[in-house]
Amino acid sequence: MPVKVGAFDVQSTFAARMAAIPNFQGQNMERVLQSMAQELDAHNGIMLQAMGDLCEITSDRLRVYGAVSGGSMIKVDEYGRGPTQVALPGDTAGFPLDKYQYAVGFTDTWLKVHSPEDLAVKIQGAEVADKKAVLYEIKRAIFLSANYSATDHLVDNTVINGTNGIKRLMNADSSSIPTGPNGEAFDGSTHTHYNGSATNVVAGHLANITDVVEHGFGGSVRHYISTTDEATVRGFAGFSPYIDPRLVLGAVVANQVQSPRLDITRLDNRAIGILGAAEVWVKPWIPATYSFTFDAAGPKPLLFRQRVQDALQGLRLAGEIPVYPLIAQYMEREFGVAVWNRLNGAAGYYGNATYADPTIAQP
């Protein structure tokens, strides 16, 4: 008989559990609901792991970011007294919270003629929609460059705006910027981490990487590019590619990093080599001719806000409305994504000398 190639994963396990339940009657329904709860717990755990490199998880609405700990040593004589100096306070950053919903509908007849295994397909459809919604907000937080306001309508209708508004990466909005690791001073009215390059050349990518490194980040700098730009970046002078593990090397090859080897299991989501101070990754969700650079070992560039109550966190079954002959189940997640560490991140655009926000289609 033919061999089925594949691997057991969360979704296949969920489908198998549901297939073991014959129908939706009596105690079987309790087993269905229990399996759904287990599946959503697993899905939410995977989502948190997937966001781990980019996002800190919190329930905070406002935080104070950074401070300018600068000033100058004043030369005085034997009887002199220098003027007192005051360090500038940090800036306030706000974080949104919104509700996203996915409704699944059935008729009473459908439940009588279908098995719980069919329900598994619908639940997994909600999980896919949830992944798309979270990724959409992450992309907006990274690549849109203008600060904005929001109303915390799910909590107390407080308006998050002005100096307490929702910030982007450093965007020349006159915010205070902490002093650099070598005493560098940055002008908040001109310093930006949204960089434009007229063409897709190595200088533009290196400038984006420098924008992160010059603030003291360097533990694990990553440079995310689109899969469509991989061939271009591989051709850059100074790019050192990782080697395909299927190749046996008899001698050291110039400009090639010997370890780690290239991951050949995910061609659209992997590290491909070194450029300057950064490891280059191709990502399927990065827009073409754009890049994002950050230090994965530093403070997270983004903050993922959710409710403080455990029962309201993650994708969950929020409620069921049975109105014969229809039954509707509502899957919900409440969250928001915004920039937290404004220095640990830089967005590059390689189609114009001036940065332009990409068009990010809503899923």
C-alpha positions in Angstrom: 0.0 0.0 0.0 1.2 3.6 -0.6 3.1 5.3 2.2 1.6 8.6 3.5 4.4 11.0 4.0 4.1 13.7 6.7 4.4 14.5 10.3 2.1 14.6 13.3 1.3 18.1 14.3 -1.2 20.0 16.5 -3.9 20.2 13.8 -3.7 16.5 12.7 -3.9 15.5 16.3 -6.9 17.6 16.8 -8.6 16.1 13.8 -7.8 12.6 15.0 -9.3 13.3 18.4 -12.5 14.7 16.8 -12.7 11.7 14.4 -12.9 9.4 17.4 -16.2 11.1 18.5 -19.1 9.6 16.6 -21.6 12.5 16.8 -22.7 15.6 18.7 -25.2 13.9 21.1 -25.1 13.8 24.9 -21.7 13.2 26.5 -20.1 13.3 23.1 -20.8 17.1 23.0 -18.8 17.4 26.2 -15.9 15.6 24.6 -16.2 17.9 21.5 -16.0 21.0 23.7 -13.1 19.6 25.7 -11.2 18.9 22.5 -11.9 22.4 21.2 -10.5 23.9 24.4 -7.3 21.8 24.2 -6.8 22.7 20.5 -7.2 26.4 21.2 -4.7 26.2 24.2 -2.2 24.5 21.8 -2.8 27.1 19.1 -2.3 30.0 21.5 0.9 28.5 22.8 2.2 28.2 19.3 1.2 31.8 18.5 3.1 33.1 21.5 6.2 31.2 20.5 5.9 32.5 16.9 5.8 36.1 18.2 8.7 35.6 20.6 11.4 37.2 18.6 9.5 40.4 17.8 7.0 40.9 20.6 6.9 41.3 24.3 3.6 40.2 25.8 1.9 42.6 28.2 -1.4 44.0 29.4 0.0 47.6 29.7 -1.8 50.5 28.0 1.0 53.0 28.6 4.7 52.8 29.3 7.5 55.4 29.6 10.4 54.8 27.2 14.0 55.9 27.6 15.5 59.1 28.8 18.4 61.3 27.6 21.1 60.8 30.2 23.5 63.3 28.7 24.9 66.7 29.7 28.5 68.1 29.6 31.3 68.2 32.0 32.0 71.9 32.6 35.6 73.2 33.0 36.0 75.4 36.1 38.8 77.0 38.1 39.7 76.4 41.7 36.7 78.4 43.0 34.3 77.7 40.2 30.9 76.0 40.3 29.3 74.6 37.3 25.6 75.0 36.5 23.2 72.3 37.6 22.0 70.1 34.7 18.8 68.2 34.3 18.3 65.0 32.3 15.3 64.9 30.0 12.5 62.5 31.0 11.5 59.6 28.8 8.6 59.6 26.4 5.3 57.9 26.9 4.3 55.2 24.4 0.7 53.9 24.1 -0.6 50.5 23.0 -4.0 49.7 21.4 -6.4 46.9 22.2 -9.0 45.8 19.7 -11.4 42.8 19.3 -11.3 40.5 16.4 -14.0 38.0 15.7 -14.6 34.9 13.5 -18.1 33.4 13.5 -18.8 29.8 12.6 -22.5 29.0 11.8 -24.4 25.7 11.6 -27.9 24.5 11.1 -29.5 22.0 13.4 -29.6 19.6 10.5 -25.9 20.0 9.9 -25.1 18.9 13.4 -27.3 15.8 13.0 -25.8 14.6 9.7 -22.1 15.6 10.3 -19.5 14.2 12.6 -17.3 16.3 15.0 -14.4 15.7 12.6 -16.1 18.1 10.2 -16.2 20.7 12.9 -12.4 20.4 13.2 -12.0 21.8 9.7 -14.1 24.9 10.7 -12.1 25.5 13.9 -8.8 25.3 12.1 -10.2 27.8 9.6 -10.6 30.2 12.6 -7.0 29.5 13.6 -5.7 30.4 10.2 -7.7 33.6 10.2 -6.3 34.4 13.7 -2.7 33.9 12.4 -3.4 36.3 9.5 -4.9 39.0 11.8 -1.9 38.9 14.2 0.6 39.0 11.3 -1.3 41.9 9.7 -1.0 44.0 12.8 2.7 43.1 13.2 3.4 44.3 9.6 1.5 47.5 10.2 3.4 48.2 13.4 6.7 47.7 11.7 6.3 49.4 8.3 3.8 52.2 8.8 5.8 55.3 9.9 3.3 57.8 11.3 2.3 58.0 15.0 -1.4 57.8 15.6 -4.2 57.9 18.2 -6.7 55.3 19.4 -9.6 55.0 21.8 -9.4 52.3 24.4 -13.0 51.4 23.8 -12.8 47.9 25.2 -11.7 49.3 28.6 -12.7 52.8 29.6 -12.9 54.9 26.4 -9.6 56.7 27.3 -8.1 58.3 24.2 -4.5 57.3 23.6 -3.1 60.3 21.7 -0.7 63.2 21.7 2.4 62.6 23.8 0.8 59.4 25.1 -0.1 58.3 21.5 0.9 55.1 19.8 4.4 55.5 18.5 6.3 54.0 15.5 10.0 53.3 15.2 12.1 56.5 15.5 10.5 58.8 13.0 11.9 62.3 13.6 9.0 63.3 15.9 11.2 65.2 18.3 11.1 62.4 20.9 14.1 62.2 23.3 16.6 59.6 22.3 18.9 57.9 24.8 22.6 58.6 24.4 24.5 56.1 22.2 27.0 53.5 23.6 30.0 55.7 22.8 28.4 58.9 24.0 26.7 59.8 20.7 23.9 62.3 20.8 20.9 61.9 18.4 18.6 64.7 17.4 15.1 63.6 17.9 13.7 66.1 15.3 15.7 64.5 12.5 16.7 61.0 13.5 14.6 58.4 11.8 14.7 54.6 11.4 12.6 54.7 8.2 15.2 54.6 5.5 14.8 55.1 1.7 17.2 54.0 -1.0 16.6 54.9 -4.7 17.6 51.4 -5.8 18.0 48.0 -4.1 21.8 48.2 -3.5 24.0 47.0 -0.7 24.6 50.5 0.7 20.9 50.8 1.5 20.7 47.6 3.4 23.9 48.3 5.4 22.5 51.7 6.3 19.5 50.0 7.7 21.6 47.6 9.8 23.7 50.5 11.0 20.6 52.3 12.3 20.1 49.5 14.8 23.8 48.7 15.7 24.7 52.4 16.4 22.4 52.4 19.4 24.3 49.6 21.1 22.4 46.5 19.8 24.5 43.6 18.5 23.8 40.4 20.3 21.9 38.8 17.5 21.1 41.3 14.7 18.7 40.0 12.1 17.9 41.6 8.7 14.6 40.4 7.4 14.1 40.6 3.6 11.3 39.5 1.2 11.7 36.2 -0.5 11.4 38.1 -3.8 14.6 40.0 -2.9 16.7 37.0 -2.0 18.6 36.7 -5.4 19.4 40.4 -5.3 20.8 40.3 -1.8 22.8 37.2 -2.5 24.6 39.1 -5.3 25.7 41.9 -3.0 29.5 42.5 -2.4 30.3 41.4 1.1 27.4 39.0 1.5 28.5 35.6 2.9 26.1 32.9 2.1 25.4 29.8 4.3 26.2 26.6 2.5 23.7 24.0 1.4 24.1 21.0 3.7 23.9 18.6 0.7 27.2 19.9 -0.5 30.5 18.2 0.6 33.3 20.8 0.8 36.8 19.7 0.1 38.3 23.1 0.8 37.4 26.4 2.3 35.4 28.5 -0.2 36.0 32.2 -0.2 33.2 34.4 1.3 31.3 31.4 2.6 30.4 30.9 6.2 31.1 27.3 7.2 28.5 27.1 10.0 25.5 27.0 10.4 24.4 25.3 7.2 21.5 26.5 5.1 18.1 25.3 6.1 16.6 23.5 3.1 13.2 22.6 4.7 11.7 26.1 4.5 12.9 28.0 1.4 10.7 31.0 2.3 11.5 31.3 6.0 15.2 30.8 6.8 18.6 32.4 7.5 20.6 32.6 4.3 23.9 34.3 5.3 25.7 37.3 6.8 25.7 40.9 5.6 27.7 43.4 7.6 26.7 43.0 11.3 23.5 41.1 10.6 22.3 37.6 9.8 20.0 37.8 6.7 16.7 36.0 6.8 14.1 35.7 4.1 10.5 36.0 5.3 7.3 35.4 3.3 5.5 38.3 5.0 8.1 41.0 4.4 6.8 43.2 1.4 8.9 43.2 -1.7 11.7 45.9 -1.8 11.4 46.4 2.0 13.4 45.1 4.9 13.3 45.1 8.7 16.4 45.0 10.9 16.4 44.3 14.7 18.4 42.6 17.5 16.7 39.4 18.5 18.8 39.3 21.7 17.8 42.9 22.7 14.6 44.3 24.2 11.7 43.4 21.9 10.9 46.0 19.3 7.2 45.4 19.5 4.7 45.0 22.3 1.7 42.6 22.0 -1.1 43.9 24.3 -3.8 41.6 25.6 -6.2 41.5 28.5 -4.8 41.0 32.0 -7.5 38.4 32.7 -6.4 34.9 31.7 -9.9 34.0 30.5 -9.8 36.8 27.9 -6.4 36.0 26.4 -5.7 34.3 23.1 -8.1 32.9 20.6 -11.1 31.6 22.4 -14.7 30.4 22.0 -16.5 33.6 23.2 -20.1 32.4 23.0 -22.7 30.3 21.2 -26.1 31.6 20.0 -28.6 28.8 19.3 -31.7 30.1 17.5 -33.5 27.2 15.9 -32.7 26.1 13.2 -29.4 28.0 13.3 -26.4 27.8 15.7 -23.6 30.4 15.7 -20.3 30.0 17.5 -18.1 33.1 17.9 -14.3 32.8 18.1 -12.6 36.0 19.4 -9.2 37.4 20.2 -8.6 40.8 21.9 -5.1 42.2 21.2 -3.1 45.1 19.8 0.4 45.4 18.4 2.6 48.5 18.5 6.2 49.6 18.7 7.8 49.5 22.2 11.6 49.8 21.8 11.8 52.5 19.1 15.5 52.1 18.6 15.7 48.3 18.2 14.2 48.3 14.8 14.7 50.0 11.4 12.6 49.6 8.2 14.2 50.0 4.8 12.6 50.8 1.4 14.5 50.2 -1.7 12.4 51.9 -4.4 12.9 55.6 -3.6 15.4 57.8 -1.8 12.5 58.8 0.6 10.8 56.1 2.7 7.2 55.3 1.7 4.8 53.2 3.6 3.9 50.0 1.8 0.3 49.0 1.0 -0.6 46.2 3.5 -3.7 44.4 2.5 -6.1 43.4 5.2 -6.7 39.6 5.2 
